[in-house]
Amino acid sequence: PTLVWIDEVHRLTRPQQDILLQSVENGSLVIVAATTENPSFQLAPALLSRVQVMTLRPLEKEDLLQLVTRVEAESGHFTLSNEGKDLLCEWAS
């Protein structure tokens, strides 16, 4: 199948969404899409029933600190002070 990335998918009109529907149904098209809107209100019900909706949330500071510490340990190329790690995590959010 062909993979298509669609950013701001909520901006597609209903006819544009309907054009994608047949290809999604027959498996010739895989769509990965992003939106800042609730897809339940923006996508046509027929298309919405054939997709998996995933909600992404920002990482918590604790998660970012764990990631920075792991990268620091595995790379062996740099070290950061606790203050540096805190600042990096604030910037990352």
Sequence and secondary structure as in RCSB ss.txt:
>XXXX:A:sequence
PTLVWIDEVHRLTRPQQDILLQSVENGSLVIVAATTENPSFQLAPALLSRVQVMTLRPLEKEDLLQLVTRVEAES
GHFTLSNEGKDLLCEWAS
>XXXX:A:secstr
 EEEEEETGGGS HHHHHHHHHHHHHTSEEEEEE SS HHHHS HHHHTTS         HHHHHHHHHHHHHHH
 S    HHHHHHHHHHH 
